[in-house]
Amino acid sequence: MKIVDNIDILEIPMKLMGTTGTIYPTVIWDDEHVVLIDAGISDSMPLIKDEMDKAGVSFDKIDTIIVTHQDIDHICGINSIIDELHDVNVLAHTLDKPYIQGEKQILRFKNSNIRERINMLSDDEQRKVLDMIENTSVKVDEDLADDEELDYGGGIVVIHTPGHTPGHICLYHKESKSLIVGDALNIEGDELVVTHREAMSKKELEIIKGWLEKFGEFDIENVIAYHTGLFNDNPNLKIKELSHSI
């Protein structure tokens, strides 16, 4: 789904943990760089390749992958892409870097509920998930920080949005006025919602309120959520309302 000439939302079917759904990685490019934002799971690569072909941008020219956060459905596809293309730089926030690199256990898998869900899967599905957990380690080539501006596709601003994970980031693409939110926000009906808000403590919600207010500094025409796609119904107003609801 093309937003403007140099940004496209990829629509990738995914089956994980016994659930079938769709993810929406984003690709941004210019004359020198092709940047993929999040990379799906281990078998997502050929689907990403096909979607990029439809968008008219060469998969073989990917030279940068930006990771919004540490979850396996965002990072497990990276190694397949690197094995195929070799020279790809991986960028992520400093606080999620040790989890992505395998120096610390991914936080989601410290959750006993997740372990119980894995045990309920078929043997084949269990093997698939456990293999991904064991083989997620990816070298991060560059640490990202809040307010950093990356010189890709007309400029991408990094916004640190802790909550879902400590080093979760959102990315504002200046040229298309698009906010890529990873798992920080989702779309429910015609509303933007904070992901897993019901599980957040009062302190965590205060932190989230802070970055929602920061979003108000940007002229946003499009919000791209990794699991629910494109929201373009007056997002600045909806983000303001969401902030006021906390």
C-alpha positions in Angstrom: 0.0 0.0 0.0 1.8 3.1 -1.2 1.5 6.3 0.9 3.7 8.5 -1.3 6.3 7.7 -3.9 9.0 6.5 -1.4 7.1 4.8 1.4 5.0 1.6 1.2 3.2 -0.5 3.7 3.8 -4.2 3.1 0.9 -6.6 3.9 2.4 -9.9 5.1 0.3 -12.9 6.3 1.8 -14.5 9.4 1.0 -17.6 11.5 2.5 -17.6 15.0 1.6 -19.2 18.3 -1.4 -20.9 16.7 -2.8 -17.6 15.5 -3.1 -16.4 11.9 -3.0 -12.7 11.2 -1.3 -10.0 9.1 1.6 -7.7 9.8 2.5 -4.5 8.2 6.2 -3.8 7.9 7.1 -0.5 6.2 9.7 0.2 3.5 11.1 3.6 2.9 13.6 4.4 0.1 15.5 7.1 -1.8 18.1 7.1 -4.5 20.8 5.7 -2.1 19.1 3.6 0.5 16.2 1.1 1.0 15.1 0.9 4.6 12.9 -1.9 6.0 11.2 -1.2 9.3 10.7 -4.6 11.2 11.1 -7.9 9.4 8.5 -10.4 10.5 9.3 -14.0 11.4 11.7 -16.6 10.0 9.5 -17.5 7.0 8.4 -13.9 6.2 11.3 -13.1 3.8 9.8 -14.4 0.5 6.6 -12.7 1.3 8.4 -9.4 2.0 10.3 -9.9 -1.3 7.0 -10.4 -3.2 5.3 -7.3 -1.6 8.4 -5.1 -2.4 8.3 -6.3 -6.0 4.6 -5.2 -6.2 5.7 -1.8 -4.7 8.3 -1.4 -7.4 11.3 -1.3 -5.0 14.0 -3.9 -5.2 14.4 -6.3 -2.2 18.0 -6.7 -3.2 18.7 -3.1 -2.4 17.7 -3.3 1.3 20.7 -1.9 3.1 19.2 -1.0 6.5 16.7 -2.6 8.8 15.3 -0.5 11.7 13.8 -2.5 14.6 11.0 -0.9 16.6 11.5 -3.3 19.4 12.6 -6.8 20.6 9.6 -9.0 20.0 10.2 -12.1 17.8 7.6 -11.2 15.2 9.6 -8.1 14.5 13.2 -9.5 14.6 13.1 -13.2 13.6 13.0 -12.4 9.9 16.2 -10.3 10.0 18.7 -13.1 9.9 17.1 -14.6 6.7 17.4 -11.2 5.0 21.0 -10.8 6.1 21.8 -14.3 4.9 20.4 -13.4 1.5 21.8 -9.9 1.1 24.8 -10.0 3.5 25.6 -6.2 3.8 22.6 -4.9 5.8 22.9 -2.6 8.8 20.6 -3.2 11.8 19.5 -0.2 13.9 17.7 -0.4 17.2 17.3 1.6 20.5 20.0 1.1 23.0 17.7 -0.3 25.7 16.4 -3.1 23.5 19.7 -3.9 21.9 20.9 -6.5 24.5 17.6 -8.4 24.0 17.9 -8.3 20.2 21.5 -9.5 20.4 20.6 -12.4 22.7 22.5 -11.0 25.7 19.3 -11.0 27.7 16.2 -13.1 27.3 13.4 -11.4 25.4 11.0 -10.0 27.9 7.9 -11.5 26.4 9.2 -15.0 27.1 9.7 -14.4 30.8 5.9 -14.2 31.0 4.5 -17.5 32.3 1.3 -17.1 30.3 3.4 -17.2 27.1 5.1 -20.4 28.2 1.7 -21.9 28.9 0.5 -20.9 25.4 3.5 -22.5 23.8 2.9 -25.8 25.7 -0.7 -25.9 24.3 0.5 -25.7 20.7 0.9 -28.7 18.4 4.4 -30.3 18.4 5.2 -28.7 15.0 4.1 -25.3 16.2 6.1 -25.7 19.4 9.2 -26.5 17.5 8.7 -23.5 15.2 8.3 -21.1 18.1 11.1 -22.5 20.2 13.4 -22.5 17.2 12.7 -18.8 16.7 13.3 -18.1 20.4 16.6 -19.8 20.2 17.7 -18.3 16.9 16.6 -14.7 17.2 20.0 -13.2 18.1 20.9 -10.4 15.6 23.9 -8.0 15.8 22.8 -4.4 16.2 25.1 -2.2 14.1 23.9 1.1 15.3 22.2 2.3 18.5 19.3 4.7 18.2 18.3 7.5 20.6 15.3 9.7 21.2 15.0 12.7 18.8 17.7 11.4 16.5 17.1 12.2 12.9 18.1 9.6 10.3 19.0 10.7 6.8 16.8 8.2 4.9 13.9 8.9 2.5 13.8 12.6 3.3 14.3 12.2 7.0 13.1 9.9 9.7 12.8 11.1 13.3 13.3 8.5 16.1 10.9 8.8 19.1 11.5 6.7 22.1 8.2 5.2 23.3 8.8 2.9 26.2 6.0 0.8 27.6 5.5 -2.2 25.3 9.3 -2.8 25.8 11.9 -0.5 27.4 13.5 0.4 24.1 10.4 0.6 21.9 10.7 3.3 19.3 8.3 5.0 16.9 9.5 6.6 13.7 8.2 9.8 12.0 8.8 9.9 8.3 8.9 13.7 7.5 8.1 13.6 3.8 5.0 11.5 4.0 4.0 12.8 7.5 3.7 9.2 8.6 4.1 7.9 12.1 5.3 4.3 12.2 4.2 3.0 15.7 5.3 -0.6 15.8 3.3 -2.1 18.7 3.0 1.1 20.7 -0.5 1.8 19.3 -3.2 -0.3 17.6 -6.3 0.4 15.6 -9.7 -0.7 17.0 -12.7 0.3 14.9 -12.1 3.9 14.1 -10.0 4.6 17.2 -6.3 4.5 18.1 -5.6 2.6 21.3 -2.6 2.0 23.5 -1.5 -1.6 23.1 -2.2 -3.7 26.2 -3.3 -0.6 28.1 -5.3 -2.7 30.5 -2.1 -4.3 31.8 -0.2 -1.0 32.3 0.5 0.4 35.8 -0.3 4.0 36.6 3.4 4.9 36.4 3.7 3.2 32.9 0.6 5.1 31.7 2.1 8.4 32.8 5.2 7.6 30.7 2.9 6.7 27.7 1.0 9.9 28.2 4.3 11.8 27.9 5.1 10.4 24.5 1.6 10.7 23.3 1.9 14.4 24.1 5.2 14.5 22.2 3.5 13.1 19.1 1.5 16.4 19.1 4.7 18.2 18.0 4.5 16.4 14.6 2.1 17.0 11.7 0.8 13.4 11.3 -1.4 12.4 8.4 -0.8 8.6 8.6 -0.3 6.2 11.5 1.1 2.8 10.6 0.5 0.1 13.2 2.4 -3.2 12.8 -0.6 -5.4 13.5 -3.5 -3.4 12.2 -2.2 -1.3 9.3 -3.0 2.3 8.3 -5.0 4.9 10.2 -5.5 8.2 8.5 -8.7 9.7 10.0 -7.4 12.9 11.6 -4.7 11.1 13.6 -3.4 14.3 15.4 -6.8 14.8 16.9 -7.3 11.1 17.8 -3.8 11.0 19.4 -4.7 14.1 21.4 -7.9 12.5 22.6 -6.1 9.4 23.5 -3.6 11.3 25.6 -6.4 13.1 27.4 -8.0 9.8 28.3 -5.0 8.7 30.4 
